[in-house]
């Protein structure tokens, strides 16, 4: 039997024989095999042959404070010696209570409901909104509105409000119909139109729809400030403020999907803070445990909670999974919040973002680059006239230079762990510029 000391080739062979990788056409792995990872060190991944790769995308946007972070490690080990998991239906435990209290204090939303991943959080929010209107005597409000090119997960409910054809079209017969309004993505602005002006124009289309269809609409769901799967599409915070006003005016819930953008990715702890709004539902996952353990959370208002509070069991929110509120995951999340507080992470990140943007200036000025953009600790740009197979080829060539990065179509983005230093930032910028020069 192979051990962890075995080289890359042995693990690749075994992986191909035993594993079905997510979001992957397995036949393509014959040409571009997966990267076998033996361990992680801060912002670096290390394979079984000892080669190092800078994790420029935080391992699918989940890792905040580096791999094998000693403080998160210590918190999990301590919790393992207390209680690793207990069912949350009929029991409770200290980490889940403390995490819920702290998230409520940070967001102004209480009564946290836990899931395992981002798509689960979306499902929970959609179901809660649907049942809220049923419980308060407005059962006709069953529809959902989302943004063009939005992504909210790949379970059936989440996929119904997702607008990415590659994921959605195959399963269309299984999905319920939803409505999409134009995205506020500033790349779609007309010549001379500012990001703010375009966001206001997009918000007007949402208002027009709700003015006509509010009686049958339960909620609007959106990714605040950055639409990840749309190629890190970024937009002005005024759209969020307008969406909140429209939802209030027409008595429709606002669901903020901060699964990817929460926990400092946009420069504030939560993206909605930049528009000074509070959603009716806030969906969190990915960075919530620093990339350690699967956990998601939906926070909602007291008014929503009150609509379910009743003697009748059927009026309760009858949704669960066996590992709801897992103690180890909650303890990791508490360690993440401690790091934010004790290390003044948001302030430090603001300084890092300035420096990294300076290092990326030659890329922004590159003749093949369009729409260079930046929000908080996320940077992205589009490659003009990207050749066929661009994203796969760019990823492969970056690996050869010690950089782990995965473009979305013709959009290249950086979403590094917050522990990244200037030397690693410079490496990221240097390799990316070399790859652009050799297209």
C-alpha positions as CSV (number, residue, x, y, z in Angstrom):
1,X,0.0,0.0,0.0
2,X,1.3,3.4,-0.9
3,X,2.2,5.8,1.9
4,X,2.2,9.6,2.0
5,X,5.9,9.4,1.0
6,X,4.9,8.0,-2.4
7,X,5.3,10.4,-5.3
8,X,2.8,12.2,-7.4
9,X,2.4,9.6,-10.1
10,X,1.2,6.9,-7.6
11,X,-1.4,9.2,-6.1
12,X,-2.6,10.3,-9.5
13,X,-3.1,6.7,-10.6
14,X,-5.1,5.8,-7.5
15,X,-7.1,9.0,-7.8
16,X,-8.1,8.3,-11.3
17,X,-9.2,4.8,-10.4
18,X,-11.2,5.6,-7.3
19,X,-12.4,9.3,-7.4
20,X,-15.0,11.3,-9.2
21,X,-13.8,14.9,-9.0
22,X,-16.4,17.7,-8.6
23,X,-17.3,20.0,-11.4
24,X,-15.0,18.1,-13.7
25,X,-15.2,16.2,-17.0
26,X,-13.1,13.3,-15.9
27,X,-11.8,12.5,-19.4
28,X,-10.1,15.9,-19.4
29,X,-7.9,14.7,-16.6
30,X,-6.0,12.6,-19.1
31,X,-4.6,15.8,-20.5
32,X,-4.4,18.0,-17.4
33,X,-4.2,15.8,-14.3
34,X,-5.2,17.0,-10.9
35,X,-2.5,18.4,-8.6
36,X,-1.7,15.9,-5.9
37,X,-1.2,17.8,-2.6
38,X,0.7,16.3,0.3
39,X,0.5,19.3,2.7
40,X,0.0,23.0,3.0
41,X,2.1,25.8,4.5
42,X,0.5,29.2,4.8
43,X,-0.3,30.4,1.3
44,X,1.6,27.5,-0.3
45,X,0.5,24.0,-1.4
46,X,3.2,21.3,-1.6
47,X,2.9,18.2,-3.7
48,X,4.2,14.7,-3.0
49,X,7.4,15.4,-4.9
50,X,8.1,18.5,-2.8
51,X,7.2,21.1,-5.4
52,X,5.5,24.2,-4.0
53,X,2.6,26.2,-5.6
54,X,1.2,29.5,-4.4
55,X,-2.5,29.2,-3.7
56,X,-3.7,32.3,-5.5
57,X,-7.4,31.3,-5.2
58,X,-7.6,30.2,-1.6
59,X,-8.5,26.6,-2.6
60,X,-11.9,27.6,-4.2
61,X,-12.1,30.8,-2.1
62,X,-12.3,29.1,1.3
63,X,-8.9,29.6,2.9
64,X,-8.5,32.8,4.8
65,X,-5.5,32.4,7.1
66,X,-3.3,29.9,5.3
67,X,-3.0,26.2,5.3
68,X,-2.2,24.5,8.6
69,X,-2.7,27.7,10.6
70,X,-1.5,26.9,14.1
71,X,-4.2,28.9,15.9
72,X,-7.1,27.2,14.1
73,X,-5.3,23.9,14.5
74,X,-5.1,24.4,18.2
75,X,-8.7,25.3,18.6
76,X,-9.9,22.2,16.7
77,X,-7.6,19.9,18.7
78,X,-8.9,21.4,21.9
79,X,-12.5,20.8,20.8
80,X,-11.8,17.2,19.7
81,X,-10.9,16.5,23.3
82,X,-14.3,17.8,24.5
83,X,-17.0,16.9,22.1
84,X,-16.5,16.4,18.3
85,X,-20.2,16.3,17.4
86,X,-23.7,15.9,18.9
87,X,-27.0,16.1,17.1
88,X,-28.5,19.6,17.3
89,X,-32.1,18.4,17.2
90,X,-32.7,18.1,21.0
91,X,-29.1,19.1,22.1
92,X,-26.9,22.1,22.0
93,X,-23.3,22.8,22.8
94,X,-21.0,25.7,23.6
95,X,-19.3,26.3,20.2
96,X,-22.6,26.6,18.3
97,X,-24.1,28.9,20.9
98,X,-21.1,31.1,21.0
99,X,-20.7,31.3,17.3
100,X,-24.4,32.2,16.9
101,X,-24.1,34.9,19.5
102,X,-21.0,36.4,17.8
103,X,-22.5,36.3,14.3
104,X,-25.6,38.0,15.6
105,X,-23.5,40.7,17.2
106,X,-21.6,41.3,13.9
107,X,-24.6,41.3,11.6
108,X,-27.7,42.4,13.6
109,X,-29.4,39.2,12.6
110,X,-30.2,36.4,15.1
111,X,-31.2,32.8,15.3
112,X,-28.5,31.2,13.1
113,X,-29.5,28.1,11.2
114,X,-26.6,25.9,10.1
115,X,-25.9,23.7,7.1
116,X,-22.9,22.1,5.5
117,X,-22.0,24.1,2.5
118,X,-23.0,27.1,0.4
119,X,-25.7,25.4,-1.7
120,X,-27.2,24.2,1.5
121,X,-27.3,27.7,2.8
122,X,-29.1,28.8,-0.3
123,X,-31.6,26.0,0.0
124,X,-32.3,27.0,3.6
125,X,-32.9,30.7,2.8
126,X,-35.2,29.9,-0.1
127,X,-37.2,27.4,1.9
128,X,-37.4,29.8,4.9
129,X,-38.6,32.7,2.7
130,X,-41.2,30.4,0.9
131,X,-42.6,29.1,4.2
132,X,-42.6,32.5,5.9
133,X,-45.1,33.8,3.4
134,X,-47.2,30.7,3.7
135,X,-47.1,30.9,7.5
136,X,-48.3,34.6,7.5
137,X,-51.2,33.9,5.1
138,X,-49.7,34.9,1.7
139,X,-49.1,31.5,0.0
140,X,-49.1,33.1,-3.5
141,X,-45.7,34.6,-2.8
142,X,-43.6,31.7,-4.1
143,X,-41.4,33.2,-6.8
144,X,-37.7,34.1,-6.7
145,X,-35.7,36.7,-8.5
146,X,-32.0,36.6,-9.1
147,X,-29.3,38.4,-11.2
148,X,-28.2,37.4,-14.7
149,X,-25.1,35.3,-14.5
150,X,-25.6,34.7,-10.8
151,X,-24.4,31.6,-9.1
152,X,-25.9,30.2,-5.8
153,X,-25.0,26.5,-5.8
154,X,-25.8,23.3,-7.6
155,X,-28.5,21.6,-5.6
156,X,-32.0,21.8,-7.2
157,X,-33.3,24.9,-5.4
158,X,-30.0,26.7,-5.6
159,X,-29.6,25.8,-9.2
160,X,-33.1,27.2,-9.9
161,X,-31.8,30.7,-9.0
162,X,-28.5,30.2,-10.7
163,X,-28.0,31.6,-14.2
164,X,-25.0,29.7,-15.5
165,X,-26.1,27.6,-18.4
166,X,-23.2,25.1,-18.2
167,X,-24.4,24.0,-14.7
168,X,-28.1,24.5,-15.3
169,X,-29.2,23.4,-18.7
170,X,-28.8,19.6,-18.2
171,X,-31.1,19.7,-15.1
172,X,-33.6,22.2,-16.4
173,X,-36.6,19.7,-16.3
174,X,-36.0,19.3,-12.6
175,X,-35.9,23.0,-11.7
176,X,-38.6,25.4,-10.8
177,X,-38.9,28.5,-12.9
178,X,-37.4,31.8,-11.6
179,X,-36.9,35.3,-13.0
180,X,-33.5,36.9,-13.7
181,X,-33.0,40.7,-13.9
182,X,-30.0,42.4,-15.5
183,X,-26.8,42.2,-13.7
184,X,-25.2,45.5,-12.3
185,X,-21.8,44.2,-13.5
186,X,-20.0,47.5,-14.5
187,X,-18.3,45.8,-17.5
188,X,-21.7,46.1,-19.2
189,X,-22.0,49.9,-18.8
190,X,-22.2,51.9,-22.0
191,X,-19.3,54.2,-23.0
192,X,-19.2,57.2,-20.7
193,X,-21.6,55.5,-18.2
194,X,-20.1,55.2,-14.7
195,X,-20.3,52.1,-12.6
196,X,-22.7,53.9,-10.3
197,X,-25.0,55.1,-13.1
198,X,-25.1,51.6,-14.6
199,X,-25.9,50.1,-11.2
200,X,-28.8,52.5,-10.9
201,X,-30.1,51.6,-14.3
202,X,-29.9,47.9,-13.4
203,X,-31.7,48.6,-10.1
204,X,-34.5,50.2,-12.0
205,X,-35.1,47.0,-13.9
206,X,-35.5,45.2,-10.6
207,X,-37.9,47.8,-9.3
208,X,-40.0,47.5,-12.5
209,X,-40.2,43.8,-12.1
210,X,-41.2,43.9,-8.4
211,X,-43.7,46.7,-9.0
212,X,-45.5,44.3,-11.4
213,X,-44.9,40.9,-9.7
214,X,-44.5,41.5,-5.9
215,X,-47.7,39.7,-5.1
216,X,-46.2,36.4,-6.3
217,X,-42.6,37.0,-5.4
218,X,-41.1,35.7,-2.1
219,X,-37.5,36.9,-2.4
220,X,-34.7,38.5,-4.4
221,X,-31.4,36.6,-4.0
222,X,-28.0,38.2,-5.1
223,X,-24.3,38.0,-4.5
224,X,-23.4,41.4,-3.0
225,X,-20.7,43.4,-4.9
226,X,-19.0,40.5,-6.6
227,X,-20.6,37.8,-8.8
228,X,-18.0,35.1,-8.5
229,X,-18.9,32.5,-11.2
230,X,-19.6,35.4,-13.6
231,X,-15.8,36.0,-13.7
232,X,-15.6,38.1,-10.6
233,X,-18.2,40.6,-12.0
234,X,-18.0,43.6,-9.7
235,X,-20.6,46.3,-9.1
236,X,-21.3,49.5,-7.2
237,X,-22.8,49.3,-3.7
238,X,-25.6,51.6,-4.7
239,X,-27.3,48.6,-6.3
240,X,-27.6,46.9,-2.9
241,X,-29.1,50.0,-1.4
242,X,-31.7,50.3,-4.2
243,X,-32.5,46.6,-4.0
244,X,-33.1,46.9,-0.3
245,X,-35.5,49.8,-0.9
246,X,-37.4,48.0,-3.6
247,X,-37.8,44.9,-1.5
248,X,-39.0,47.0,1.4
249,X,-41.4,48.9,-0.8
250,X,-43.0,45.8,-2.3
251,X,-42.7,43.5,0.8
252,X,-40.3,41.0,-0.7
253,X,-37.4,39.4,1.1
254,X,-33.8,40.2,0.3
255,X,-31.4,37.2,0.5
256,X,-27.7,38.2,0.5
257,X,-25.5,35.3,-0.7
258,X,-22.2,36.2,1.0
259,X,-21.0,32.6,0.7
260,X,-18.0,33.7,-1.4
261,X,-17.7,37.4,-0.5
262,X,-18.2,37.3,3.3
263,X,-15.4,37.4,5.9
264,X,-13.4,40.3,4.5
265,X,-13.1,39.4,0.9
266,X,-14.6,42.7,-0.3
267,X,-12.7,44.8,2.3
268,X,-15.4,44.8,5.0
269,X,-16.3,41.9,7.1
270,X,-19.5,41.5,5.1
271,X,-20.1,43.1,1.7
272,X,-23.6,44.5,2.7
273,X,-21.9,46.8,5.1
274,X,-20.6,48.9,2.1
275,X,-24.2,49.8,1.3
276,X,-25.2,50.1,4.9
277,X,-28.0,47.6,4.5
278,X,-29.2,44.6,6.4
279,X,-30.7,41.7,4.4
280,X,-33.6,39.5,5.5
281,X,-31.4,36.5,5.1
282,X,-27.6,36.3,5.1
283,X,-26.0,33.2,3.7
284,X,-22.4,32.4,4.8
285,X,-20.0,29.5,4.2
286,X,-16.6,29.1,2.5
287,X,-14.3,31.3,4.7
288,X,-16.5,30.8,7.8
289,X,-14.1,28.1,9.1
290,X,-11.0,29.4,7.4
291,X,-11.2,26.6,4.9
292,X,-10.9,23.9,7.4
293,X,-14.3,22.2,7.8
294,X,-17.6,22.2,5.9
295,X,-20.0,24.6,7.5
296,X,-22.6,27.1,6.3
297,X,-25.0,29.4,8.2
298,X,-28.1,31.4,7.4
299,X,-28.9,34.3,9.7
300,X,-32.3,36.0,9.6
301,X,-34.5,38.6,11.3
302,X,-36.6,38.2,14.4
303,X,-39.7,38.8,12.3
304,X,-38.9,35.8,10.1
305,X,-38.2,33.6,13.2
306,X,-41.4,34.7,14.9
307,X,-43.5,33.5,11.9
308,X,-42.3,29.9,12.6
309,X,-42.7,30.0,16.4
310,X,-45.9,28.1,17.1
311,X,-47.4,25.1,18.9
312,X,-48.0,23.4,15.5
313,X,-44.9,21.3,14.5
314,X,-45.8,21.8,10.8
315,X,-45.3,25.5,11.1
316,X,-41.7,25.0,12.3
317,X,-38.8,24.9,9.9
318,X,-38.4,21.2,9.4
319,X,-35.0,21.1,7.7
320,X,-31.9,19.3,8.9
321,X,-28.9,17.2,8.2
322,X,-27.1,14.9,10.6
323,X,-24.0,17.2,11.1
324,X,-25.9,20.5,11.6
325,X,-23.9,22.8,13.8
326,X,-20.9,20.4,14.0
327,X,-18.9,21.3,17.1
328,X,-15.5,21.1,15.4
329,X,-16.6,23.3,12.5
330,X,-18.1,25.9,14.9
331,X,-14.9,25.9,17.0
332,X,-12.9,26.6,13.8
333,X,-15.2,29.4,12.9
334,X,-14.8,30.9,16.4
335,X,-11.0,30.8,15.9
336,X,-11.5,32.6,12.6
337,X,-13.4,35.4,14.3
338,X,-10.7,35.6,17.0
339,X,-8.1,36.1,14.3
340,X,-10.1,38.9,12.7
341,X,-10.4,40.6,16.0
342,X,-7.0,40.1,17.5
343,X,-4.9,40.7,14.4
344,X,-6.9,43.6,13.0
345,X,-7.1,41.7,9.7
346,X,-9.3,44.1,7.8
347,X,-7.0,47.1,8.5
348,X,-3.9,45.0,7.5
349,X,-5.6,43.8,4.4
350,X,-6.3,47.4,3.3
351,X,-2.6,48.1,3.3
352,X,-1.9,44.8,1.4
353,X,-4.5,45.6,-1.2
354,X,-2.9,48.9,-2.0
355,X,0.5,47.3,-2.4
356,X,-0.8,44.4,-4.5
357,X,-2.7,46.7,-6.8
358,X,0.6,48.5,-7.4
359,X,2.4,45.3,-8.2
360,X,-0.4,44.4,-10.6
361,X,-0.1,47.7,-12.5
362,X,1.9,46.3,-15.4
363,X,-0.8,43.6,-15.8
364,X,-3.6,46.3,-15.8
365,X,-1.7,48.1,-18.6
366,X,-1.0,45.0,-20.7
367,X,-2.4,45.2,-24.2
368,X,-4.3,41.9,-23.9
369,X,-6.0,42.9,-20.6
370,X,-9.5,44.4,-20.4
371,X,-11.6,45.5,-17.4
372,X,-9.0,45.2,-14.7
373,X,-10.9,45.4,-11.5
374,X,-10.5,45.2,-7.8
375,X,-12.7,45.0,-4.7
376,X,-11.1,44.4,-1.3
377,X,-8.9,41.3,-1.5
378,X,-10.2,40.2,-5.0
379,X,-8.6,41.2,-8.2
380,X,-9.6,40.2,-11.8
381,X,-9.2,41.0,-15.4
382,X,-10.4,39.7,-18.8
383,X,-8.1,38.5,-21.5
384,X,-9.0,40.0,-24.9
385,X,-9.3,37.4,-27.8
386,X,-8.4,34.6,-25.4
387,X,-7.6,31.5,-27.5
388,X,-9.7,28.3,-27.3
389,X,-8.9,26.3,-24.2
390,X,-7.4,29.5,-22.6
391,X,-8.4,28.7,-19.0
392,X,-7.0,25.2,-19.0
393,X,-3.8,26.2,-20.7
394,X,-3.3,29.2,-18.4
395,X,-3.8,27.0,-15.4
396,X,-1.4,24.3,-16.7
397,X,1.4,26.8,-17.5
398,X,1.0,28.6,-14.2
399,X,1.5,25.3,-12.4
400,X,4.8,24.9,-14.2
401,X,5.9,28.2,-12.7
402,X,4.7,27.4,-9.1
403,X,1.3,29.2,-9.2
404,X,-2.0,27.6,-8.5
405,X,-4.7,29.6,-10.4
406,X,-7.8,28.7,-12.3
407,X,-9.3,31.3,-14.7
408,X,-13.1,31.4,-15.2
409,X,-13.4,31.4,-19.0
410,X,-11.4,34.4,-20.2
411,X,-11.3,36.0,-16.7
412,X,-8.3,35.7,-14.6
413,X,-8.6,36.4,-10.9
414,X,-6.7,36.5,-7.6
415,X,-8.3,35.7,-4.3
416,X,-5.3,34.8,-2.1
417,X,-5.3,33.9,1.6
418,X,-4.9,36.9,3.9
419,X,-1.5,35.6,5.2
420,X,0.1,36.3,1.8
421,X,3.2,38.5,1.9
422,X,4.7,40.9,-0.5
423,X,7.2,38.4,-1.9
424,X,4.3,36.0,-2.7
425,X,2.3,38.8,-4.2
426,X,5.3,39.7,-6.4
427,X,5.6,36.1,-7.5
428,X,1.9,36.0,-8.5
429,X,2.2,39.2,-10.5
430,X,5.5,38.1,-12.2
431,X,4.2,34.7,-13.3
432,X,0.9,36.1,-14.5
433,X,2.7,38.8,-16.6
434,X,4.9,36.1,-18.1
435,X,1.9,34.0,-19.1
436,X,0.2,37.0,-20.7
437,X,3.4,37.9,-22.7
438,X,3.5,34.4,-24.1
439,X,-0.1,34.0,-25.2
